[in-house]
Amino acid sequence: MTVAEIKASVAELKVAVGSLGRRWGRDT
């Protein structure tokens, strides 16, 4: 993997985690 690919993957993970956190925050 290239550095650019790693950075893109990390960014996608952060977006996914952020959306999950907001969803759980609303539910609880």
MMTF fields as JSON, N, C-alpha, C and O atoms, coordinates in Angstrom:
{
  "mmtfVersion": "1.0.0",
  "mmtfProducer": "UNKNOWN",
  "numBonds": 111,
  "numAtoms": 112,
  "numGroups": 28,
  "numChains": 1,
  "numModels": 1,
  "chainsPerModel": [1],
  "groupsPerChain": [28],
  "chainIdList": ["A"],
  "bondAtomList": [4, 2, 8, 6, 12, 10, 16, 14, 20, 18, 24, 22, 28, 26, 32, 30, 36, 34, 40, 38, 44, 42, 48, 46, 52, 50, 56, 54, 60, 58, 64, 62, 68, 66, 72, 70, 76, 74, 80, 78, 84, 82, 88, 86, 92, 90, 96, 94, 100, 98, 104, 102, 108, 106],
  "bondOrderList": [1, 1, 1, 1, 1, 1, 1, 1, 1, 1, 1, 1, 1, 1, 1, 1, 1, 1, 1, 1, 1, 1, 1, 1, 1, 1, 1],
  "groupList": [{"groupName": "MET", "atomNameList": ["N", "CA", "C", "O"], "elementList": ["N", "C", "C", "O"], "formalChargeList": [0, 0, 0, 0], "bondAtomList": [1, 0, 2, 1, 3, 2], "bondOrderList": [1, 1, 2], "singleLetterCode": "M", "chemCompType": "L-PEPTIDE LINKING"}, {"groupName": "THR", "atomNameList": ["N", "CA", "C", "O"], "elementList": ["N", "C", "C", "O"], "formalChargeList": [0, 0, 0, 0], "bondAtomList": [1, 0, 2, 1, 3, 2], "bondOrderList": [1, 1, 2], "singleLetterCode": "T", "chemCompType": "L-PEPTIDE LINKING"}, {"groupName": "VAL", "atomNameList": ["N", "CA", "C", "O"], "elementList": ["N", "C", "C", "O"], "formalChargeList": [0, 0, 0, 0], "bondAtomList": [1, 0, 2, 1, 3, 2], "bondOrderList": [1, 1, 2], "singleLetterCode": "V", "chemCompType": "L-PEPTIDE LINKING"}, {"groupName": "ALA", "atomNameList": ["N", "CA", "C", "O"], "elementList": ["N", "C", "C", "O"], "formalChargeList": [0, 0, 0, 0], "bondAtomList": [1, 0, 2, 1, 3, 2], "bondOrderList": [1, 1, 2], "singleLetterCode": "A", "chemCompType": "L-PEPTIDE LINKING"}, {"groupName": "GLU", "atomNameList": ["N", "CA", "C", "O"], "elementList": ["N", "C", "C", "O"], "formalChargeList": [0, 0, 0, 0], "bondAtomList": [1, 0, 2, 1, 3, 2], "bondOrderList": [1, 1, 2], "singleLetterCode": "E", "chemCompType": "L-PEPTIDE LINKING"}, {"groupName": "ILE", "atomNameList": ["N", "CA", "C", "O"], "elementList": ["N", "C", "C", "O"], "formalChargeList": [0, 0, 0, 0], "bondAtomList": [1, 0, 2, 1, 3, 2], "bondOrderList": [1, 1, 2], "singleLetterCode": "I", "chemCompType": "L-PEPTIDE LINKING"}, {"groupName": "LYS", "atomNameList": ["N", "CA", "C", "O"], "elementList": ["N", "C", "C", "O"], "formalChargeList": [0, 0, 0, 0], "bondAtomList": [1, 0, 2, 1, 3, 2], "bondOrderList": [1, 1, 2], "singleLetterCode": "K", "chemCompType": "L-PEPTIDE LINKING"}, {"groupName": "SER", "atomNameList": ["N", "CA", "C", "O"], "elementList": ["N", "C", "C", "O"], "formalChargeList": [0, 0, 0, 0], "bondAtomList": [1, 0, 2, 1, 3, 2], "bondOrderList": [1, 1, 2], "singleLetterCode": "S", "chemCompType": "L-PEPTIDE LINKING"}, {"groupName": "LEU", "atomNameList": ["N", "CA", "C", "O"], "elementList": ["N", "C", "C", "O"], "formalChargeList": [0, 0, 0, 0], "bondAtomList": [1, 0, 2, 1, 3, 2], "bondOrderList": [1, 1, 2], "singleLetterCode": "L", "chemCompType": "L-PEPTIDE LINKING"}, {"groupName": "GLY", "atomNameList": ["N", "CA", "C", "O"], "elementList": ["N", "C", "C", "O"], "formalChargeList": [0, 0, 0, 0], "bondAtomList": [1, 0, 2, 1, 3, 2], "bondOrderList": [1, 1, 2], "singleLetterCode": "G", "chemCompType": "PEPTIDE LINKING"}, {"groupName": "ARG", "atomNameList": ["N", "CA", "C", "O"], "elementList": ["N", "C", "C", "O"], "formalChargeList": [0, 0, 0, 0], "bondAtomList": [1, 0, 2, 1, 3, 2], "bondOrderList": [1, 1, 2], "singleLetterCode": "R", "chemCompType": "L-PEPTIDE LINKING"}, {"groupName": "TRP", "atomNameList": ["N", "CA", "C", "O"], "elementList": ["N", "C", "C", "O"], "formalChargeList": [0, 0, 0, 0], "bondAtomList": [1, 0, 2, 1, 3, 2], "bondOrderList": [1, 1, 2], "singleLetterCode": "W", "chemCompType": "L-PEPTIDE LINKING"}, {"groupName": "ASP", "atomNameList": ["N", "CA", "C", "O"], "elementList": ["N", "C", "C", "O"], "formalChargeList": [0, 0, 0, 0], "bondAtomList": [1, 0, 2, 1, 3, 2], "bondOrderList": [1, 1, 2], "singleLetterCode": "D", "chemCompType": "L-PEPTIDE LINKING"}],
  "groupTypeList": [0, 1, 2, 3, 4, 5, 6, 3, 7, 2, 3, 4, 8, 6, 2, 3, 2, 9, 7, 8, 9, 10, 10, 11, 9, 10, 12, 1],
  "groupIdList": [1, 2, 3, 4, 5, 6, 7, 8, 9, 10, 11, 12, 13, 14, 15, 16, 17, 18, 19, 20, 21, 22, 23, 24, 25, 26, 27, 28],
  "secStructList": [7, 7, 2, 2, 2, 2, 2, 2, 2, 2, 2, 2, 2, 2, 2, 2, 2, 2, 2, 2, 2, 2, 2, 2, 2, 2, 2, 7],
  "xCoordList": [0.842, 0.0, 0.872, 1.951, 0.378, 1.103, 0.652, -0.372, 1.423, 1.063, -0.3, -1.102, -0.553, -1.834, -2.992, -4.036, -2.804, -3.866, -4.117, -5.263, -3.039, -3.185, -3.933, -4.838, -3.558, -4.225, -5.705, -6.542, -6.036, -7.44, -8.207, -9.346, -7.589, -8.254, -8.499, -9.568, -7.517, -7.666, -8.787, -9.579, -8.856, -9.9, -11.277, -12.216, -11.403, -12.681, -13.082, -14.249, -12.092, -12.379, -12.869, -13.821, -12.222, -12.624, -14.057, -14.826, -14.421, -15.789, -16.776, -17.835, -16.432, -17.336, -17.518, -18.637, -16.42, -16.498, -17.297, -18.094, -17.092, -17.804, -19.305, -20.091, -19.714, -21.145, -21.759, -22.891, -21.019, -21.529, -21.686, -22.688, -20.71, -20.766, -21.961, -22.613, -22.252, -23.407, -24.699, -25.625, -24.769, -25.978, -26.214, -27.328, -25.161, -25.286, -25.615, -26.377, -25.037, -25.302, -26.771, -27.322, -27.416, -28.834, -29.685, -30.693, -29.276, -30.095, -30.115, -31.154, -28.994, -28.915, -29.522, -29.542],
  "yCoordList": [-1.206, 0.0, 1.25, 1.285, 2.256, 3.52, 4.369, 4.093, 5.4, 6.295, 6.933, 7.105, 7.279, 7.913, 6.962, 7.378, 5.682, 4.696, 4.53, 4.426, 4.505, 4.377, 5.576, 5.421, 6.765, 7.976, 7.957, 8.359, 7.49, 7.44, 6.449, 6.712, 5.312, 4.3, 4.829, 4.613, 5.518, 6.082, 7.118, 7.169, 7.929, 8.951, 8.292, 8.761, 7.203, 6.507, 5.921, 5.97, 5.362, 4.791, 5.876, 5.664, 7.03, 8.121, 8.551, 8.81, 8.629, 9.017, 7.97, 8.309, 6.688, 5.608, 5.629, 5.509, 5.782, 5.806, 7.027, 6.928, 8.15, 9.357, 9.22, 9.653, 8.618, 8.463, 7.467, 7.654, 6.402, 5.423, 6.086, 5.874, 6.878, 7.543, 8.474, 8.544, 9.192, 10.098, 9.292, 9.694, 8.156, 7.34, 6.801, 6.872, 6.264, 5.738, 6.856, 6.653, 8.029, 9.148, 9.536, 9.928, 9.429, 9.774, 8.698, 9.001, 7.437, 6.326, 6.283, 5.993, 6.564, 6.402, 7.593, 7.625],
  "zCoordList": [0.0, 0.0, 0.0, 0.593, -0.673, -0.671, 0.506, 1.13, 0.8, 1.906, 1.639, 2.557, 0.39, 0.052, 0.333, 0.835, 0.008, 0.254, 1.744, 2.181, 2.52, 3.98, 4.539, 5.36, 4.1, 4.598, 4.242, 5.049, 3.031, 2.612, 3.474, 3.858, 3.78, 4.606, 6.014, 6.584, 6.569, 7.917, 7.922, 8.863, 6.895, 6.819, 6.761, 7.404, 5.99, 5.889, 7.239, 7.63, 7.948, 9.272, 10.223, 10.974, 10.193, 11.092, 10.805, 11.73, 9.519, 9.157, 9.645, 10.173, 9.47, 9.901, 11.411, 11.909, 12.137, 13.604, 14.066, 14.998, 13.434, 13.815, 13.602, 14.444, 12.472, 12.212, 13.182, 13.628, 13.515, 14.49, 15.856, 16.539, 16.251, 17.555, 17.658, 18.7, 16.573, 16.601, 16.702, 17.406, 16.002, 16.018, 17.43, 17.949, 18.045, 19.401, 20.392, 21.337, 20.17, 21.069, 21.051, 22.08, 19.884, 19.797, 20.459, 21.097, 20.305, 20.809, 22.326, 22.918, 22.964, 24.413, 25.134, 26.365]
}
